[in-house]
């Protein structure tokens, strides 16, 4: 975590959609990049379910159905995959609840569930302000506040310290409640506390940590429950313990429990002499507990004033959600004074990056041309941009420090510490949303893959009712299978004996290096492409349509001009594939990146980049990204150098967030193409028919002469794949002038299901002209359902539909 003075809070000021009304006592969970909020109160109990997409900055109200629960506040709210459980809380008319509801977020379907009672003892009584924590297939309920009076208007508070375990069924439903027998001293009764569960990596048992709360007076004690031995203990801690508090939040990121906000005593208040009558105030203090070392660290103290509104103002009853290493905070109230009988709720949304982002995956190739690369890398959650760098063995001049003659470039400066900075370098692709899109793109080059008052002023009564390996040209460290002429579905993949010699290389896992690229230099990545491409070559079957093949369902899709909130179901991607006209490439030793200087390609907002130039270094600079302490350099003041044909370039990328630039990825190496070879076939279609499936495509948009033939290949099962799943073996299933072929059921029965990203059958299609074979288009035909979808309105996942042909995202039957 950054030092306190370096904390970089960001307020989200630009968003779309229906913003929820301000509230407190609400709860929030995260499903991937979505923050899902339910309940809370302010002038009444809120009963809507709100969703905020942290990537698109969009609020929306999903169209929920089923057994929709009443609005509630100070309830239990946990997320298990894509299902959410809600337990208890305060409902209408001040009544306390002990009902349990389940939400299947894949369908926005609510269901009231009735767990079996404990074998001995009573089920949990109605309550609010309890903790409800999930670990594995169990939820753990601790404490809360009950009303001893049967009349909800006559509150007789009873603080609880009971402990229950709720066993969940896999996927949906629950088994029942149990009352575990615990050892050791049990924490005192309390409500509006927090409880988190943490397990050390590679060692130890899961432990639940309870902090703070309210029992007439605010608490600052820390308790630990070993969930294996069911033993309570009070760990000794180091550092400054946060002030006593309730209605705060606790969030775990890595090995740290972050405590933010809450109600704390007024400065100088003597809590011991008047624990129930003194005024309380909200705080914006921020601390964390290292759960491995039991040491507290104060990031923002209660005494630190914020005169610049540079961080969230004091609040309590807010919600906090961890997405990746970023913490989001929304709403809450900023205080309650009994004398005024009033409270004010915050409506602001803030986030804070708690550490520098991890290294992205290796840079992967989408498409190579004679003087450019279209590259991508896997998205890193909650980052503000990416720094892409390259180096090459090609001699290039070093720019002098006074290189002011370079063209003035617009939008090339990005301050990673400035809110709302969306600038990209001129070569960057236009902004994309976070929808998980896939891409069908022809590719060339090489590719790499990695991978108050005791009676009436309890916290909530007072609150709610104030009344990717390297692939490089001419370098190969592994033996590859060769494609023989098409001999039927059981032919082993063999290459090198054909006149159109293909070296079909897939991406190799992490440390291994493969590939040979001859003069045509064509490689394609074997990984889902999740962002839109500027290329118009290639089409995909996509959207919420499924194609049925045997006992599985799948879809194909296109990243070209996809709707912002749609997701594709069939992936097309570049394949590690190199072609020579007549002779196979020669395997030689792997090339390692030397000690040459790294040059910045630029800062990119999204995880794709079109690279045709790079920026030359000022004299004496090892990396221009290090000019200055915080700001990225002004690229408009630097000279540029173009990429040249037939040249190898090494790439690496690092992610940027509010804490700065993270570590760089592993190095990838690609080679620009030599002119004259045909482009890849485009507009691939897959449809089911009686014989199997019909595979068709359009000619390359850049044939570079007459197309002599096409070849289509299918990845097949072999023993070699079992030993090395990432090294696919292909059988040619078609060779001819037609732009379509039938893939028979017998051939498909021998197909390999590729699990490198999502289960899929893999096809490759390439074209040959007078000079030889060009790059292949690879299609991964997804074999499965319930693939993640960028939520829009009322859908979180795409759903399977009937079989049909899909062209450019439009299903037909």
C-alpha positions, 0 to 999 in steps of 0.5 A: 500500500502506498504511504499515507501521503501518496494515497490517490483517491478518485471521485467518480464524477462522470457516469450514466444511468439511473443513480440510486438515491443516497442511503445508508445501511445498504450492502454491496458485493462484486461480480467481476467488474460489477458492483451490486447494491441492495437495500439501505434506508433514508426516508424509508427502506430502499428495495431496489437492486442497483448495479454499477459497471466499474469499467463503463461507469454505468448504473442500471436497474436489472429487471429482477423477477421471482420472489423479490424480497422486501427492502431491507437495511443492515442485512447480511449480503454475500456473493458466491460466484454469480449467486447472492444471498440476503439474510435478515435486516430491518424491513418495513415498519421497523420490523426485524427479519430472519428471512433468507433470499437467493438471487441468481444474478445470471438471470436476475432471479430471486428465490426465497429459501428456507434452510433446515433448522439446526439439529439442536437449538433454534434457528437465528432470530430476526436481527439487524447489524449482524455479520454474514461472511462466506467461505467455501460452501458455508456462510457464517452468521455472528451477532447483531441486534434483536428486538425483545419486544413483539411490538416493532414500535417499542424497541427493546434492544438485545445485543447478540453474540450467537454464532451460526453456520449455513451450509450451501448447496452447489449452484443454488439452494441451501442445506440448513443452519447449524450451531457449531460448538466453539472453544475459547472466550466468545466475543461480547455481544455487538451489532454493526461490527465487521467480519472478514475471512482470510486464509494464508496462502499455502498454509494455515486454516481459514480465520474469521476476524471480527472488529469493532461494533456497538453494544451501547458503546463503540468497540475497538476490539479484534477477535479471531475465529479459527474455522477449522478448530472453531477456537476463538482468540483475541490476537495481539496486534502491533501498531495503532489500533483504530478508534472504537467504531461501528458502521464502518467497512472492512475489506480484504485485499491480499493479506490486508484488512482495510477499515474505513469510516464509521461512527467514532467518539467525539474528540476528548469525549470520556467514553467510560463515564458517559458511554450512552449519552455522548455525541458521536461523529463520523470519520474518514479515517483509513487503516489496515491490518496486516493479517499475516503479521497482525500489525495495524497501519494508519493511512488516514488518521482521524486528526487529518483534515481534508481542506481540498476535498481530495478524499471521501468526507467522513461517513458511516453506514456506507458500502465498500467493495473490492474489485481487483486491488481497487476499493470502491466506496459509495454513499453512507451518512455523514453523521447523526445528532440527537439534538437536531434529530437529523442526518445527511446522506452522501451520494458520492462514489469514490475509489482508491487503488491500494497497490500498483497493478500486477504485470499484464500477460505477455503481449499477443499478436492480432495482426502483423503487416509489413510496417505495423503490428496490431497487438493486445494483452489480457486486461488487468482489472481496474487500471487507468492505462498501459505503458507499451514498450519495444526494443529491436536489434535494428540500429536506430538513432537516439534522439537528442534531448532537444528534439523539438522538431517532432510533430505536435501530437494530440492526446499523447500525455497522460497523467496517471495520477490525474482523475479522468485522464483518458488520453492515448497516444495517436496509435492507440485503438479507440476506447472499448467497453468492458464487454467480454468480446472476442475477435476473428482477425487475420494475423501475420507475424509471430505471437506469444502467450502467457498467461446513542442510547441503549434503548432507542439509539442503536446504530440502525434504529437511530439511522433509519428512523431518526424519529502469454511464451515467445514466438519469433521468426527463424527461432524454434526450440521445440519439435512441431508436428507436420501436416500430411496431405488430407488422409481422413479424420485420423490423419496425424498432423504433419507439415513440411512435406507439402508444396505449401509448407505450413508450420502450424504453431500454437502458443506455448505455455509461459517459459517455453518458446516456439515457432518458426517464421519464414519470409511470409512471417505469419503467426496468430495468438491462441487466446481469446481477444476481448477487445474490439479491433479496428480491422475489418477483416474477419467476421464472427458469429456472436451475440446471444445465439448458440450453435449446437454441435452434438451434445454441446452448445456454442456460439461464434462472434466478431469483435468488429463493430460489436455493440458496447454491451454485447458479448460473443460466444465464438472466439476467433484469434490469431494462430501461431502459424508461419508459412514459407512458399516451399520449404519449412523453416529451420529450427534454431535456438531461442532468441533472448532479448538483449540489453538494448534500450526499451523505447516507449510506444506510448500509453494506451487506455485499452488493452489493444494497440496499433503499433507503427512507430515508437519514440526515440530516447533522449540521450542518456535515458534508459526509458523515457517513461522514467522522465520525471517522477510521476508524469508520463513524458510529453511524446509530442516533444520526442522524435519517432521512428517507423517500423520496417518490414521483415524486422523482429521487435520485442514487446513488453507492457505494464499497467498503470493505476493510481499508485503508479506503473506496475511491473512489466510483462514477460517479453514477446517477440514478433516480426513484421511481414514481407510484402506479397503474400495473401491476407487471411480469409474473412467473414467465417460462418459456421452452421449446423447441417445434417452431415455435421457443420458447414464452414464458409468464409470470404476471400482475403481482402488483400489477396496480393494476386490470384488465390490458387487454393484454400486450406482448412484445418481442424485441431484433433486429439492426439497423445501429444496434446495430452502431454502438452495441451497448448501445442495443438495438432491440426489435420487438413480437412479441406483443400480447394478453390471453393470458399466453403466446406463440410466438416463431417460428424466423423471429423468432428468426433475426432476434434480436440476440445481446447481449454486454454481459455474457454472450451472450444473446437479450433479451426484454421483457414488460410489462402495461397497465392503465387508466392505461397500461403498467407496467414491463417484465420483461426476460429475457436467454436465455443463449446458451452453456455453461460459465458460472461456478458457485459451487463446491460439493463437486465442481463449479466450472462448471455443465454443460449438460443436455438441453433442457427447460422450467425453472420456478423452477430445477426442470427438466422435460422 
